[in-house]
């Protein structure tokens, strides 16, 4: 059995291994992000990276995630990576404040997902 790698690029903040508390139920079990966002129009998304068994997380500005799958090339268009950072920074800051996440300056982050 092989390992499938996907590279992920997103604009946001690295949360590391710690799943944000708002995604845990009273018993400490994980609530699915899609269940959390149901009925809300969120400006951010949670991206899991590293390993499916031991994930790490990026809190990213919605719509900034770009994936390249193993064995394929993904063309990056620099103009699409340039946007008004202050708008996305504020969306991420507001979400962090509302849900008690330590805010850090968002940046472009590149990592891999192993399946």
Contact map, one row per residue, 1 for C-alpha under 8 A:
1110000000000000000000000000000000000000000000000000000000000000000000000000000000000000000000000000000000000000000
1111000000000000000000000000000000000000000000000000000000000000000000000000000000000000000000000000000000000000000
1111100000000000000000000000000000000000000000000000000000000000000000000000000000000000000000000000000000000000011
0111110000000000000000000000000000000000000000000000000000000000000001000000000000000000000000000000000000000000011
0011111000000000000000000000000000000000000000000000000000000000000011000000000000000000000000000000000000000001111
0001111100000000000000000000000000000000000000000000000000000000001111000000000000000000000000000000000000000001110
0000111110000000000000000000000000000000000000000000000000000000001111000000000000000000000000000000000000000111100
0000011111000000000000000000000000000000000000001000000000000000111100000000000000000000000000000000000000001111100
0000001111100000000000000000000000000000000000000000000000000001111000000000000000000000000000000000000000011110000
0000000111110000000000000000000000000000000000000000000001011001110000000000000000000000000000000000000000011100000
0000000011111000000000000000000000000000000000000000000000011001100000000000000000000000000000000000000001111000000
0000000001111100000000000000000000000000000000000000000001111000000000000000000000000000000100000000000001111000000
0000000000111110000000000000000000000000000000000000000001110000000000000000000000000000000000000000001111101000000
0000000000011111000000000000000000000000000000000000000011100000000000000000000000000000000000000000000000001000000
0000000000001111111100000000000000000000000000000000000111100000000000000000000000000000000000000000000000000000000
0000000000000111110000000000000000000000000000000000000111000000000000000000000000000000000000000000000000000000000
0000000000000011111000000000000000000000000000000000011110000000000000000000000000000000000000000000000000000000000
0000000000000011111100000000000000000000000000000000000110000000000000000000000000000000000000000000000000000000000
0000000000000010111110110000000000000000000000000000000110000000000000000000000000000000000000000000000000000000000
0000000000000010011111110000000000000000000000000000000000000000000000000000000000000000000000000000100000000000000
0000000000000000001111110000000000000000000000000000000000000000000000000000000000000000000000000000000000000000000
0000000000000000000111111000000000000000000000000000000000000000000000000000000000000000000000000010000000000000000
0000000000000000001111111000011110010000000000000000000000000000000000000000000000000000000000000000000000000000000
0000000000000000001111111111111000000000000000000000000000000000000000000000000000000000000000000000000000000000000
0000000000000000000001111111111000000000000000000000000000000000000000000000000000000000000000000000000000000000000
0000000000000000000000011111100000000000000000000000000000000000000000000000000000000000000000000000000000000000000
0000000000000000000000011111100000000000000000000000000000000000000000000000000000000000000000000000000000000000000
0000000000000000000000011111110000000000000000000000000000000000000000000000000000000000000000000000000000000000000
0000000000000000000000011111111000000000000000000000000000000000000000000000000000000000000000000000000000000000000
0000000000000000000000111001111100000000000000000000000000000000000000000000000000000000000000000000000000000000000
0000000000000000000000111000111110110000000000000000000000000000000000000000000000000000000000000000000000000000000
0000000000000000000000100000011111110000000000000000000000000000000000000000000000000000000000000000000000000000000
0000000000000000000000100000001111111000000001000000000000000000000000000000000000000000000000000000000000000000000
0000000000000000000000000000000111111100000000000000000000000000000000000000000000000000000000000000000000000000000
0000000000000000000000000000001111111100000000000000000000000000000000000000000000000000000000000000000000000000000
0000000000000000000000100000001111111100000000000000000000000000000000000000000000000000000000000000000000000000000
0000000000000000000000000000000011111111110000000000000000000000000000000000000000000000000000000000000000000000000
0000000000000000000000000000000001111111000000000000000000000000000000000000000000000000000000000000000000000000000
0000000000000000000000000000000000001111100000000000000000000000000000000000000000000000000000000000000000000000000
0000000000000000000000000000000000001111110000000000000000000000000000000000000000000000000000000000000000000000000
0000000000000000000000000000000000001011111000000000000000000000000000000000000000000000000000000000000000000000000
0000000000000000000000000000000000001001111110000000000000000100000000000000000000000000000000000000000000000000000
0000000000000000000000000000000000000000111110000000000000001100000000000000000000000000001100000000000000000000000
0000000000000000000000000000000000000000011111000000000000111100000000000000000000000000001100100000000000000000000
0000000000000000000000000000000000000000011111100000000000111100000000000000000000000000000000000000000000000000000
0000000000000000000000000000000010000000000111110000000011110000000000000000000000000000000000000000000000000000000
0000000000000000000000000000000000000000000011111000000011110000000000000000000000000000000000000000000000000000000
0000000000000000000000000000000000000000000001111101001111000000000000000000000000000000000000000000000000000000100
0000000100000000000000000000000000000000000000111111001111000000000000000000000000000000000000000000000000000011110
0000000000000000000000000000000000000000000000011111011100000000000000000000000000000000000000000000000000000011110
0000000000000000000000000000000000000000000000001111111100000000000000000000000000000000000000000000000000000000111
0000000000000000000000000000000000000000000000011111111000000000000000000000000000000000000000000000000000000000111
0000000000000000000000000000000000000000000000000011111000000000000000000000000000000000000000000000000000000000000
0000000000000000100000000000000000000000000000000111111100000000000000000000000000000000000000000000000000000000000
0000000000000000100000000000000000000000000000011111111110000000000000000000000000000000000000000000000000000000000
0000000000000011111000000000000000000000000000011110011111000000000000000000000000000000000000000000000000000000000
0000000000000111111000000000000000000000000001111000001111100000000000000000000000000000000000000000000000000000000
0000000001011111000000000000000000000000000001111000000111110000000000000000000000000000000000000000000000000000000
0000000000011110000000000000000000000000000111100000000011111000000000000000000000000000000100000000000000000000000
0000000001111000000000000000000000000000000111100000000001111101100000000000000000000000000100000000000000000000000
0000000001110000000000000000000000000000001110000000000000111111000000000000000000000001101100000000000000000000000
0000000000000000000000000000000000000000011110000000000000011111100000000000000000000000000000000000000000000000000
0000000000000000000000000000000000000000000000000000000000001111100000000000000000000000000000000000000000000000000
0000000011100000000000000000000000000000000000000000000000011111110000000000000000000000000000000000000000000000000
0000000111100000000000000000000000000000000000000000000000010111111000000000000000000000000000000000000000000000000
0000000111000000000000000000000000000000000000000000000000000001111100000000000000000000000000000000000000000000000
0000011110000000000000000000000000000000000000000000000000000000111110000100000000000000000000000000000000000000000
0000011100000000000000000000000000000000000000000000000000000000011111011100000000000000000000000000000000000000000
0000111000000000000000000000000000000000000000000000000000000000001111111000000000000000000000000000000000000000000
0001111000000000000000000000000000000000000000000000000000000000000111110000000000000000000000000000000000000000000
0000000000000000000000000000000000000000000000000000000000000000000011111000000000000000000000000000000000000000000
0000000000000000000000000000000000000000000000000000000000000000000111111100000000000000000000000000000000000000000
0000000000000000000000000000000000000000000000000000000000000000000110111110000000000000000000000000000000000000000
0000000000000000000000000000000000000000000000000000000000000000001100011111000000000000000000000000000000000000000
0000000000000000000000000000000000000000000000000000000000000000000000001111100000000000000000000000000000000000000
0000000000000000000000000000000000000000000000000000000000000000000000000111110100000000000000000000000000000000000
0000000000000000000000000000000000000000000000000000000000000000000000000011111110000000000000000000000000000000000
0000000000000000000000000000000000000000000000000000000000000000000000000001111111000000000000000000000000000000000
0000000000000000000000000000000000000000000000000000000000000000000000000000111111000000000000000000000000000000000
0000000000000000000000000000000000000000000000000000000000000000000000000001111111100000000000000000000000000000000
0000000000000000000000000000000000000000000000000000000000000000000000000000111111100000000000000000000000000000000
0000000000000000000000000000000000000000000000000000000000000000000000000000011111110000000000000000000000000000000
0000000000000000000000000000000000000000000000000000000000000000000000000000000111111000000000000000000000000000000
0000000000000000000000000000000000000000000000000000000000000000000000000000000001111111000000000000000000000000000
0000000000000000000000000000000000000000000000000000000000000000000000000000000000111111100000000000000000000000000
0000000000000000000000000000000000000000000000000000000000000000000000000000000000011111110000000000000000000000000
0000000000000000000000000000000000000000000000000000000000000000000000000000000000011111111000000000000000000000000
0000000000000000000000000000000000000000000000000000000000001000000000000000000000011111111100000000000000000000000
0000000000000000000000000000000000000000000000000000000000001000000000000000000000001111111110000000000011000000000
0000000000000000000000000000000000000000000000000000000000000000000000000000000000000111111111000000000000000000000
0000000000000000000000000000000000000000001100000000000000001000000000000000000000000011111111100000000000000000000
0000000000010000000000000000000000000000001100000000000000111000000000000000000000000001111111110000001001000000000
0000000000000000000000000000000000000000000000000000000000000000000000000000000000000000111111111000001000000000000
0000000000000000000000000000000000000000000000000000000000000000000000000000000000000000011111111100000000000000000
0000000000000000000000000000000000000000000100000000000000000000000000000000000000000000001111111110100000000000000
0000000000000000000000000000000000000000000000000000000000000000000000000000000000000000000111111111111000000000000
0000000000000000000000000000000000000000000000000000000000000000000000000000000000000000000011111111111000000000000
0000000000000000000000000000000000000000000000000000000000000000000000000000000000000000000001111111100000000000000
0000000000000000000001000000000000000000000000000000000000000000000000000000000000000000000000111111100000000000000
0000000000000000000000000000000000000000000000000000000000000000000000000000000000000000000000011111110000000000000
0000000000000000000100000000000000000000000000000000000000000000000000000000000000000000000000111111111000000000000
0000000000000000000000000000000000000000000000000000000000000000000000000000000000000000000000011001111100000000000
0000000000001000000000000000000000000000000000000000000000000000000000000000000000000000000110011000111110000000000
0000000000001000000000000000000000000000000000000000000000000000000000000000000000000000000000000000011111000000000
0000000000001000000000000000000000000000000000000000000000000000000000000000000000000000100000000000001111100000000
0000000000111000000000000000000000000000000000000000000000000000000000000000000000000000100100000000000111110000000
0000000000111000000000000000000000000000000000000000000000000000000000000000000000000000000000000000000011111000000
0000000011110000000000000000000000000000000000000000000000000000000000000000000000000000000000000000000001111100000
0000000111111100000000000000000000000000000000000000000000000000000000000000000000000000000000000000000000111110000
0000001111000000000000000000000000000000000000000000000000000000000000000000000000000000000000000000000000011111000
0000001110000000000000000000000000000000000000001100000000000000000000000000000000000000000000000000000000001111100
0000111100000000000000000000000000000000000000001100000000000000000000000000000000000000000000000000000000000111110
0000111100000000000000000000000000000000000000011111000000000000000000000000000000000000000000000000000000000011111
0011110000000000000000000000000000000000000000001111000000000000000000000000000000000000000000000000000000000001111
0011100000000000000000000000000000000000000000000011000000000000000000000000000000000000000000000000000000000000111
